């Protein structure tokens, strides 16, 4: 209904713009016709001999010309016909030889605005004979009455045209735009209620305009979302099963660890040779189960923020790899691992200590397992952020690992890894309002940079 009303309003505005010059042209044509009739009337008098002019005929000619008086000016003589001998007082002189569109429009509306009658003296060149000037004295009221009649006809025609145009535009828009858009919104609402129902997919359109593109894109999006939902449902079911299996498997591996500890106390040289590798394999299996369970169970990390020196946290992470109880490295007989903390003691952060510890530990563990012998941690406070870099001297990431860096179960750089370490780190940092990015990774090592919001008080 609003569309119908707006269409009527716009058509009426267009009709008004057409009416304004039309009414001025109508007035000018009316006066030109008066000049033409006056010229014809006075010609009958001009051909009579002098002194032979019949007053009764003159009155009849002026009556049919609707004029008080007519003056015909030629280069040789003037011919004049007056009703009653003397013309009435002239209220306005209208020279049709002068003026333009704006003046004619203003004069037309001035005529329509008048309440009483005015006597006009209209001057124009003869429409048929060059060099002849015609003057006619007439009343304005008949012309104004004709102009009102013309305006009424224009108004009636405008209303009819606006109603017909609005109705046709309304039907056209309903067919071409409103109905397809209603189908799109209905399909979106139905799809929201049950995304997995195939019958709620909108039909693809052959239209080449924006609505056709929207229909086709919505069709593709619904199919892709439905496929993704089904895949996520299957993955969720699979994840629940894997989590249950991992839980049982970790309990089994715990028993294996106890047995391996008993084997480590046996003095048999062959047993001592095999035990570190057995312990290492079991430890990796435990880490694999733990990472998978943590990723499935954690979701968005819940933070308990406190303020603490960043250097202290970095030192505590380093003790895991350089202290006397660094476990895996010692059992594997690996080279000494160097952990360099270059973070200033005055750099404080407001974060969840346990979660941030876990993030830095994962990065250090990745570097250690990739073959690095040294990790260096630096921090650079900016205006509103604290940028932390963790650089190692390992062999760098493979091209495949770079492409799938933050994809769970796909981005691992080593055989047997889950690819969850960096994913967990990214989730932790995003929960803090930060992020992580790979700066470089080549033969000289790998550098990761992550940032944290700076504490408000410094």
C-alpha positions in Angstrom: 0.0 0.0 0.0 2.8 2.4 0.8 4.3 1.7 -2.6 1.0 2.5 -4.3 0.6 5.8 -2.4 4.2 6.8 -3.2 3.7 6.0 -6.9 0.6 8.2 -6.9 2.4 11.1 -5.2 5.4 10.9 -7.6 3.1 10.8 -10.7 1.2 13.9 -9.3 4.4 15.7 -8.8 5.4 15.0 -12.4 2.0 16.2 -13.6 2.5 19.4 -11.6 5.8 20.0 -13.4 4.0 19.5 -16.7 1.1 21.7 -15.7 3.1 24.8 -14.9 4.4 25.4 -18.4 1.2 24.1 -19.9 -1.1 26.6 -18.2 1.2 29.5 -19.2 1.2 28.2 -22.8 -2.6 27.9 -22.7 -2.9 31.6 -21.7 -0.6 32.7 -24.4 -2.5 30.7 -27.1 -5.7 32.2 -25.8 -4.4 35.8 -26.3 -2.9 34.9 -29.7 -6.3 33.6 -30.8 -7.9 36.9 -29.6 -5.4 38.8 -31.8 -6.2 36.6 -34.8 -10.0 37.0 -34.4 -9.6 40.8 -33.9 -7.5 41.0 -37.0 -10.1 39.2 -39.1 -12.9 41.4 -37.6 -11.1 44.6 -38.4 -10.3 43.6 -41.9 -14.0 43.7 -42.8 -14.0 47.4 -41.7 -10.7 48.2 -43.4 -12.1 47.4 -46.9 -15.0 49.8 -46.6 -14.8 53.2 -48.1 -14.3 56.1 -45.6 -17.5 57.3 -44.1 -19.4 54.2 -45.1 -18.7 52.2 -41.9 -21.9 50.7 -40.5 -22.0 51.1 -36.7 -24.2 48.1 -36.4 -21.8 46.0 -38.3 -18.9 47.3 -36.2 -20.8 46.4 -33.0 -21.5 42.9 -34.3 -17.8 42.4 -35.2 -16.6 43.5 -31.8 -19.2 41.3 -30.1 -18.1 38.2 -32.0 -14.4 39.1 -31.3 -15.2 39.5 -27.5 -13.4 42.9 -27.6 -14.1 46.5 -26.5 -11.9 47.8 -29.2 -9.5 46.8 -32.0 -6.7 48.8 -33.5 -4.9 47.7 -36.8 -1.7 49.6 -37.4 -0.1 49.4 -40.9 2.7 51.5 -42.4 0.2 53.5 -44.3 -2.8 53.9 -42.0 -4.5 52.9 -38.8 -7.9 51.2 -38.6 -9.8 51.4 -35.3 -13.1 50.0 -34.1 -14.4 50.9 -30.6 -17.6 49.8 -28.8 -19.6 52.8 -27.7 -17.0 55.2 -29.0 -14.6 55.2 -26.0 -12.8 52.1 -24.5 -12.9 51.3 -20.8 -9.9 52.0 -18.5 -7.0 49.7 -19.2 -5.7 47.7 -16.2 -2.9 45.8 -17.8 -1.0 45.9 -21.1 0.1 42.5 -22.4 2.7 42.6 -25.2 3.0 39.2 -26.7 6.1 40.2 -28.6 8.1 40.3 -25.3 8.9 38.0 -22.4 10.0 34.4 -22.0 8.9 31.2 -20.3 9.4 32.4 -16.7 7.5 35.7 -17.4 4.6 33.8 -19.1 4.4 31.4 -16.1 4.3 34.2 -13.6 1.6 36.1 -15.7 -0.5 32.9 -15.9 -0.5 32.3 -12.1 -1.2 36.1 -11.6 -4.3 35.7 -13.8 -5.4 32.6 -11.8 -4.9 34.5 -8.6 -7.2 37.4 -9.5 -10.7 37.6 -8.0 -12.3 40.3 -10.1 -12.1 41.4 -13.7 -9.3 43.3 -15.4 -9.3 45.0 -18.8 -6.4 43.9 -20.9 -4.8 45.7 -23.8 -3.2 42.9 -25.9 -0.5 43.8 -28.5 1.0 41.4 -31.1 2.1 41.2 -34.7 -0.5 40.0 -37.2 -0.2 36.2 -37.6 -0.8 36.4 -41.3 0.5 39.8 -42.6 4.1 40.9 -41.8 4.5 44.5 -40.7 1.0 44.8 -39.3 0.4 45.4 -35.6 -2.8 44.4 -33.9 -4.1 45.7 -30.6 -7.2 44.4 -28.9 -8.9 45.4 -25.7 -10.6 42.5 -23.8 -11.9 41.4 -20.4 -9.6 39.0 -18.4 -12.5 37.1 -16.7 -13.4 34.9 -19.8 -9.8 33.9 -20.2 -9.5 33.1 -16.5 -12.6 31.0 -16.7 -11.1 29.1 -19.6 -7.8 28.6 -17.7 -9.7 27.2 -14.7 -11.5 24.8 -17.0 -8.2 23.7 -18.6 -6.7 23.2 -15.1 -9.7 21.1 -14.0 -9.3 18.9 -17.1 -5.6 18.6 -16.4 -6.3 17.6 -12.8 -8.8 15.0 -13.8 -6.5 13.5 -16.4 -3.6 13.6 -13.9 -5.5 11.7 -11.3 -6.6 9.1 -13.8 -3.0 8.8 -15.2 -1.5 8.6 -11.6 -4.0 5.9 -10.6 -3.4 3.8 -13.7 0.3 4.3 -13.5 0.5 3.5 -9.8 -1.6 0.3 -10.3 0.6 -0.9 -13.2 3.8 0.0 -11.3 2.4 -1.8 -8.2 1.6 -4.9 -10.2 5.0 -4.8 -11.9 6.9 -4.4 -8.7 4.9 -7.1 -7.0 5.7 -9.5 -9.8 9.3 -8.6 -10.4 10.5 -7.6 -6.9 8.2 -8.0 -3.9 7.1 -11.6 -4.7 10.7 -12.8 -5.3 12.0 -11.0 -2.2 9.1 -12.5 -0.1 10.2 -15.9 -1.4 13.8 -15.2 -0.3 12.8 -14.1 3.2 10.3 -17.0 3.6 13.1 -19.4 2.5 15.5 -17.9 5.0 13.1 -18.2 7.9 12.1 -21.7 7.0 15.8 -22.7 6.6 16.5 -21.2 10.1 13.8 -23.3 11.6 15.2 -26.6 10.1 18.5 -26.2 8.2 18.7 -30.0 7.4 15.4 -30.2 5.6 16.1 -30.4 1.9 12.6 -29.1 1.0 13.4 -25.7 2.6 16.1 -24.9 0.0 15.1 -22.0 -2.3 15.0 -22.8 -6.0 17.8 -21.4 -8.2 16.7 -18.6 -10.5 17.6 -17.8 -14.1 17.2 -14.1 -13.6 20.3 -12.0 -14.4 19.5 -9.1 -12.1 20.5 -8.6 -8.4 17.4 -10.6 -7.1 18.4 -13.5 -9.3 21.9 -13.4 -8.0 20.6 -13.2 -4.5 18.4 -16.3 -5.1 21.3 -18.3 -6.6 23.7 -17.3 -3.8 21.1 -18.1 -1.1 20.6 -21.5 -2.8 24.4 -22.2 -2.8 24.7 -20.9 0.8 21.9 -23.1 2.1 23.4 -26.2 0.5 26.9 -25.3 1.8 25.6 -24.6 5.3 23.5 -27.8 5.3 26.6 -29.8 4.2 28.7 -28.1 6.9 26.1 -28.8 9.6 26.0 -32.5 8.6 29.8 -32.7 8.6 30.0 -30.9 12.0 27.3 -33.2 13.4 29.3 -36.3 12.2 32.5 -34.7 13.6 30.9 -33.9 16.9 29.7 -37.5 17.2 33.2 -38.7 16.2 34.8 -36.3 18.6 32.7 -37.6 21.5 33.7 -41.1 20.6 37.4 -40.2 20.3 37.3 -38.4 23.6 35.8 -41.5 25.3 38.4 -43.7 23.6 41.2 -41.3 24.6 40.1 -41.3 28.2 40.3 -45.1 28.4 43.5 -45.1 26.4 45.2 -42.6 28.7 44.3 -44.8 31.7 45.9 -47.8 29.9 49.0 -45.7 29.1 49.3 -44.7 32.7 49.6 -48.4 33.6 52.2 -48.8 30.8 54.2 -45.9 32.4 54.2 -47.6 35.7 55.5 -50.8 34.1 58.2 -48.9 32.2 59.3 -47.3 35.5 59.7 -50.8 36.9 61.7 -51.8 33.8 64.0 -48.8 34.3 65.2 -50.3 37.6 66.3 -53.6 36.0 70.1 -53.8 35.6 69.9 -55.7 32.3 71.9 -53.7 29.7 69.5 -54.6 26.9 66.5 -53.5 29.0 68.2 -50.2 29.9 68.9 -49.6 26.2 65.2 -50.0 25.2 63.5 -48.4 28.2 64.2 -44.7 27.3 62.7 -45.2 23.8 59.7 -47.0 25.3 59.2 -44.3 27.9 59.5 -41.6 25.2 56.9 -43.4 23.0 54.5 -43.7 25.9 55.0 -40.1 26.9 54.2 -38.9 23.4 51.0 -41.1 23.4 50.0 -39.5 26.7 50.5 -36.0 25.3 48.5 -36.9 22.2 45.6 -38.1 24.3 45.8 -35.1 26.7 45.9 -32.5 23.8 42.9 -34.1 22.1 40.9 -34.3 25.3 41.8 -30.7 26.2 40.8 -29.4 22.7 37.5 -31.3 22.7 36.6 -30.3 26.3 37.9 -26.7 26.7 36.0 -24.8 24.0 36.5 -21.1 24.8 39.0 -20.8 27.6 37.6 -19.3 30.8 40.0 -16.7 32.1 40.9 -15.7 35.6 43.0 -12.5 35.0 45.7 -11.3 37.4 48.6 -8.9 37.1 52.1 -10.5 37.1 55.5 -10.0 35.6 55.8 -11.6 32.2 59.5 -12.5 32.9 58.5 -14.7 35.8 56.2 -16.8 33.7 58.8 -17.2 31.0 61.3 -18.4 33.6 58.9 -21.0 35.0 58.2 -22.3 31.5 61.9 -22.6 30.8 62.4 -24.8 33.9 60.3 -27.5 32.2 63.0 -27.9 29.5 66.2 -26.9 31.3 65.7 -28.1 34.9 66.9 -31.3 36.5 63.4 -32.9 36.1 63.0 -32.1 32.4 62.1 -35.8 32.0 61.7 -36.4 28.3 65.0 -34.7 27.2 67.0 -36.6 29.9 65.5 -40.0 29.1 66.0 -39.4 25.3 69.7 -38.6 25.9 69.3 -35.4 23.9 71.6 -32.4 23.8 71.3 -29.7 26.4 68.3 -27.4 25.6 68.9 -23.6 26.1 66.0 -21.4 27.1 66.8 -17.6 26.9 64.5 -15.2 28.7 65.2 -11.7 27.4 62.0 -10.2 28.8 62.5 -7.2 31.0 61.5 -7.6 34.6 59.3 -4.4 34.5 57.0 -5.8 31.8 53.7 -6.7 33.5 50.7 -8.3 31.9 47.1 -8.8 33.0 46.1 -12.3 32.0 45.2 -15.7 33.1 48.5 -17.1 34.4 47.7 -20.8 33.9 46.3 -20.3 30.4 49.2 -18.0 29.2 51.7 -20.5 30.8 50.1 -23.2 28.7 50.4 -21.2 25.5 54.1 -20.4 26.0 54.7 -24.0 27.0 53.1 -25.3 23.8 55.3 -23.1 21.7 58.4 -24.2 23.6 57.4 -27.8 23.3 56.8 -27.5 19.6 60.3 -26.0 19.2 61.9 -28.7 21.3 60.2 -31.6 19.5 61.0 -30.1 16.1 64.7 -30.4 16.9 65.6 -26.9 18.2 68.3 -26.6 20.9 67.7 -23.0 21.8 64.6 -20.8 22.3 64.8 -17.0 22.8 61.8 -15.1 24.2 61.6 -11.2 23.9 58.9 -8.7 24.6 58.3 -5.2 23.2 55.6 -3.0 24.8 53.8 -0.8 22.3 51.2 2.0 22.9 48.3 -0.4 23.7 49.8 -3.8 23.1 52.6 -6.1 24.3 54.2 -8.0 21.5 56.0 -11.2 22.5 58.3 -13.1 20.1 59.4 -16.7 20.6 62.3 -17.6 18.3 64.1 -21.0 18.0 67.0 -22.3 16.0 65.2 -25.4 14.6 65.0 -26.6 11.0 61.9 -24.5 10.2 58.4 -25.6 9.2 57.6 -27.6 6.1 55.5 -25.8 3.3 52.6 -28.1 4.1 52.8 -27.2 7.8 52.8 -23.5 6.9 49.7 -23.9 4.8 47.8 -25.7 7.5 49.4 -24.0 10.5 46.3 -23.4 12.6 44.1 -26.3 11.4 43.4 -28.9 14.1 44.7 -32.4 13.3 46.3 -31.1 10.1 48.9 -28.5 10.9 51.5 -30.7 12.7 55.1 -30.3 11.6 56.2 -33.7 12.9 55.1 -37.2 12.4 52.6 -38.4 15.1 51.6 -34.9 16.2 48.0 -33.8 16.5 48.5 -30.2 15.2 46.5 -29.0 18.2 49.3 -27.0 19.9 49.1 -23.9 17.9 45.3 -24.1 17.7 45.1 -24.1 21.5 47.6 -21.2 21.7 45.6 -19.2 19.2 42.3 -19.9 21.1 44.0 -18.8 24.4 45.3 -15.5 22.9 42.0 -14.7 21.2 40.3 -15.2 24.5 42.6 -12.5 26.0 42.0 -10.2 23.0 45.2 -10.9 21.3 46.4 -13.2 18.4 49.4 -15.1 17.1 51.2 -15.0 13.8 54.1 -16.7 12.1 56.9 -14.1 11.5 59.2 -16.4 9.6 60.3 -20.0 9.3 63.4 -21.0 7.4 66.7 -22.9 7.8 67.7 -20.4 10.5 64.7 -21.2 12.7 61.1 -20.2 13.4 59.8 -17.0 14.9 56.3 -16.7 16.3 54.9 -13.4 17.5 51.8 -13.0 19.6 50.4 -9.9 21.3 48.3 -9.2 24.4 46.4 -6.0 25.4 48.5 -3.8 27.6 47.2 -3.3 31.1 45.3 0.0 31.6 47.6 1.3 34.4 50.8 0.8 32.4 
